Every structure is written in C-alpha cells, then in structure tokens.
C-alpha cells in the first residue's frame, strides 16, 4: 500500500471515530431529555392523584355541612362548580386556576362551620377537615416536586449544546404549576 492510501485510511478512521463520539453524545443527551420529560409526566400524574383525592373528599364534607346549614345553597353550588372545573383541567395552568377557585370555595364552606357550633363538634366534620388539611399538604409537596422536575428539564434544554438538540427534536419548555394570581388573597366570606 502506498503512503497516500494509508493517509486516506487514517483520515477516514478519524472521521468515523469522531462521528461515533458525536453520535454517542447526541444519543446520550437525547435520552437525558426523554428521561427528564418522563419525570415531569410522572410528577404531574402524582399532582393529579392528590388533586383527585382532594376532590373526592369534598362531597362528603359538603354533605356533612349541608346537614347543618341547609340555607347555604350558593356556597354548595360554588364548591360543586369549582370541583368540576378542577376535574376538567387539562394543563398545569388550568389546574392552578381551578385549584385556586376550589380553595376559595372551600374556604367559604369551612367558614360556615363558625356559625354552627354543633357542626364544629361533629366527629365526621372534624375527621373530614383533618383529611382535607392533610391532602392540602400533599398537594403542596407534589406540586413542589412537579415544579422542580420542570425547572430541571427547562434548564437542561436551554443550555448549549442541549438547546440545539432540543430544537432539532422539537422539545419545548414545560409550564409550571403556579398559584393563581388571586390565590394570595384570602377569600371574602359574607354572612
């Protein structure tokens, strides 16, 4: 073999080696993006499970309060409407807004108990109130885990060279499950 062929083979070998290294890096980063995206999907599923648990507790709470406060029809209707909006939420933004509405409606429902001492002493009401408080804590924990997964993913797809790969494969930023703007205001209760 001549030196020219040897040189060509060496250059070809280097090109093949570089292609394998670059291909391996691309594949590894692509798989990382997929894994982080699936972690977000899993975290969102957990948020939905806890929100569903919360929604499932509400009818029992409403029925308990109804037994004592039959004339509070508007409050019961608001809770039912807010619960159905949460059940129909498809995105984290819709869920956050519906969740804030439900929290406000539940605040008004629980405020009714202040006018009914016998309701405040009812074992079923106390148990449901405790379960609801525990579920609220679980919502906060799962929401935090979801938002952390979204933060890690969004940061990962924005850094170089991941941003190039994310753009090539159409990976987009994911949205956070943020509190609704009105959530920081306490609900207004009128009797």
C-alpha positions in Angstrom: 0.0 0.0 0.0 1.2 3.5 -0.7 1.5 6.3 1.8 -1.4 8.1 0.1 -3.8 5.3 0.8 -2.5 5.0 4.4 -3.1 8.7 4.9 -6.6 8.4 3.5 -7.4 5.5 5.7 -6.1 7.3 8.8 -8.3 10.4 8.0 -11.3 8.2 7.3 -10.7 6.4 10.6 -10.5 9.7 12.5 -13.7 10.9 10.8 -15.5 7.6 11.7 -14.3 7.8 15.3 -15.4 11.5 15.6 -18.8 10.5 14.1 -19.2 7.7 16.7 -18.2 10.1 19.5 -20.6 12.8 18.4 -23.4 10.3 17.7 -22.9 8.8 21.2 -23.0 12.3 22.8 -26.2 13.2 20.9 -27.8 9.9 21.8 -26.9 10.4 25.5 -28.3 13.9 25.6 -31.4 12.9 23.7 -32.0 10.1 26.2 -31.5 12.5 29.1 -34.1 14.9 27.7 -36.5 12.0 27.3 -35.9 10.8 30.9 -36.4 14.3 32.3 -39.6 14.7 30.2 -40.9 11.5 31.6 -40.0 12.5 35.1 -42.2 15.6 34.6 -45.1 13.4 33.3 -44.8 11.2 36.4 -44.7 14.2 38.7 -47.8 15.7 37.0 -49.6 12.3 37.4 -48.8 12.5 41.1 -50.2 16.0 41.4 -53.4 14.9 39.6 -53.7 11.9 42.0 -53.6 14.2 45.0 -55.9 16.7 43.5 -58.4 13.9 42.7 -58.1 12.7 46.3 -58.9 16.3 47.4 -61.9 16.4 45.0 -63.1 13.1 46.3 -63.2 14.3 49.9 -65.3 17.4 49.1 -68.7 15.7 48.5 -68.5 14.2 52.0 -67.6 17.5 53.5 -70.4 19.3 51.7 -73.0 16.7 52.7 -71.9 17.0 56.4 -72.2 20.8 56.3 -75.5 20.6 54.4 -77.0 18.7 57.3 -76.4 21.8 59.5 -76.6 24.7 57.1 -79.3 23.9 54.6 -79.8 27.6 53.6 -76.2 28.0 52.3 -77.2 26.8 48.8 -74.9 29.3 46.9 -71.8 28.1 48.8 -72.6 24.5 48.0 -73.1 25.3 44.3 -69.8 27.3 44.2 -67.9 24.3 45.7 -69.5 21.9 43.1 -68.7 24.2 40.2 -65.1 24.7 41.4 -64.7 21.0 41.8 -65.9 20.3 38.3 -63.5 22.9 36.9 -60.6 21.2 38.6 -61.7 17.8 37.3 -61.8 19.3 33.7 -58.4 21.0 33.9 -56.1 19.7 31.1 -52.9 21.8 31.7 -51.0 22.8 34.8 -52.1 26.4 34.2 -55.8 25.4 34.1 -55.3 23.2 37.1 -53.7 26.0 39.1 -56.5 28.4 38.3 -59.2 25.8 39.1 -57.3 24.8 42.3 -57.3 28.4 43.4 -61.1 28.6 42.8 -61.7 25.4 44.7 -59.5 26.6 47.6 -61.6 29.8 47.8 -64.9 27.9 47.6 -63.7 25.5 50.3 -62.6 28.4 52.5 -66.1 29.8 52.3 -67.6 26.4 53.1 -65.3 25.9 56.1 -66.1 29.4 57.3 -69.8 28.3 57.6 -68.8 26.0 60.4 -68.0 29.0 62.6 -71.8 29.8 62.7 -72.7 26.3 63.7 -71.1 25.1 67.0 -72.8 21.7 66.7 -71.2 21.2 63.3 -67.7 22.2 64.6 -68.2 19.5 67.2 -69.3 16.8 64.7 -66.8 13.9 64.6 -67.3 13.3 60.9 -66.8 17.0 60.1 -63.6 17.1 62.2 -62.3 14.0 60.5 -63.0 15.3 57.1 -61.4 18.7 57.9 -58.3 16.9 59.1 -58.2 14.7 55.9 -58.6 17.8 53.8 -55.8 19.6 55.6 -53.5 16.5 55.1 -54.4 16.4 51.4 -53.7 20.1 51.1 -50.2 19.4 52.4 -49.8 16.5 49.9 -50.8 18.9 47.1 -48.1 21.3 48.1 -45.5 18.5 48.3 -46.4 17.1 44.9 -46.7 20.5 43.3 -43.2 21.3 44.6 -41.8 18.0 43.1 -43.5 18.7 39.8 -42.2 22.3 39.6 -38.7 21.0 40.5 -38.8 18.5 37.7 -40.0 21.2 35.3 -37.2 23.5 36.4 -34.5 20.9 35.9 -35.9 19.9 32.4 -36.3 23.5 31.3 -32.8 24.4 32.4 -31.4 21.3 30.7 -32.9 22.0 27.3 -31.8 25.7 27.4 -28.0 25.1 27.9 -25.6 24.6 25.0 -25.5 22.1 23.2 -28.7 20.7 24.5 -30.6 23.7 23.2 -29.6 22.7 19.6 -30.7 19.1 20.2 -34.0 20.2 21.9 -34.7 22.4 18.9 -34.0 19.7 16.4 -36.3 17.3 18.1 -39.0 19.9 19.0 -38.7 19.7 22.8 -40.4 22.7 24.3 -40.3 24.2 27.7 -42.9 22.8 30.1 -45.1 25.0 32.2 -45.0 25.3 36.0 -48.0 24.6 38.3 -48.1 28.1 39.7 -50.5 29.6 42.1 -53.2 31.7 40.5 -52.7 35.5 40.9 -55.7 35.7 43.3 -54.5 32.8 45.4 -52.5 35.1 47.7 -55.7 36.9 48.8 -57.8 35.4 51.5 -61.4 34.6 50.3 -64.1 37.0 51.2 -66.8 35.5 53.4 -70.2 37.2 53.9 -73.0 36.0 56.1 
